Amino acid sequence: MIDLRSDTVTRPTQAMRKAMADAEVGDDVYGEDPTVIRLQERVAALLGKEAALFVPSGTMANQVALAAATRHGDEVIIGVGAHCWRYESGALAALAGCQTQVIGTDGTFTAADVRAAYKPEDPYGAATRVVAVENTHNAMGGIVWDRARLAEVTAASHALGMWNHLDGARIWNAAVAQGASERELADGFDSVSVCLSKGLGAPAGSVIAGPRDFIKKCHRLRKMYGGGMRQAGILAAGGLHAVEHHRARLAEDHANAKALAEGLAGARGVRVLAPQTNIVMIDLERGTTAQAIERAKAQGVMIGAMRVDARSHPGELANTQRIRAVVHLDVDRAAVSRAAQVIAEVAAAL
Ligand SMILES: *Cc1c(COP(=O)(O)O)cnc(C)c1O
């Protein structure tokens, strides 16, 4: 089976399993796991932040960071389709007690959008406390933020006294795509969350990075949210291995995503969005995503449906039938060629 549903489906490599099996561990709730400490220090340094905290998932990383940066009743500004708003079970409202304001049309937005959306703290308004940026942006097809635009947004929100949070679940992909360091892409952000279990291929784990006093606050929230783990060094070792050995190879995934898109370029019944990283979005001209998913699976290729946010298509279709295919560590060029062939056949027959 060629599984393109997500880059989360990767399984740890033999070398990663070995690193995990050999990990030195302690009780991380007591702050005594040397491997977790090493991972936190390594990721903090990579992102150019003072401190970092290992958490079980990307959802917890975002939600703990956003809760730490806000008070109940505050507002968080986000782009269209933001993961922390669309795919985290309503946690921003349920746990952090925040309302959100969605700005822009393509997942990114401008400094002018931020200034227009900002509401100051007064007796009547929700105070706009945080701008949350997603880079790369998952729901919009793994797109990478323009760096000049990013710098303008972070400067504008700082000028208004806001906190800048980066959902950098796939910052590794953005760095490779732009030939920049993660540190450069995290510059201007007060807090950053990153995933180890997406393209990097670790079985679980995310990291929040930021100022030391902020990370201390996150530490207490992590325990409150049930994310305190004991001999977590077993997992952290997988994460460390991923950070050291799997970042540069993401270029291969990006090339394979391009090959997949090119393989579908002449196909009937599809419109392919040019991939910027490891995610390929394929719009069906006929039929439904459910049909395409079922028929592709019968031929050994697993793909997923992606709901299209009407805000990104003003005046058009709320019912675009969009498929997401994600390339990753466990998919090579031959698998990608086969997948292109299967998807083309399926779409043509819909
Ligand atoms: C996957 C993802 C997350 C959350 O990660 P989980 O580990 O699945 O909770 C957060 N943000 C983005 C952009 C993601 O793609």
The ligand as an ORCA input file, in Angstrom:
! r2SCAN-3c Opt
* xyz 0 1
  C      -0.229     18.145     12.443
  C      -0.261     19.589     12.736
  C      -0.414     20.056     14.048
  C      -0.777     19.164     15.219
  O      -0.074     18.026     15.397
  P      -0.673     16.715     16.110
  O       0.593     16.087     16.581
  O      -1.388     15.953     15.060
  O      -1.536     17.125     17.242
  C      -0.366     21.413     14.243
  N      -0.205     22.271     13.220
  C      -0.064     21.865     11.957
  C       0.126     22.869     10.886
  C      -0.100     20.508     11.669
  O       0.016     20.104     10.398
*
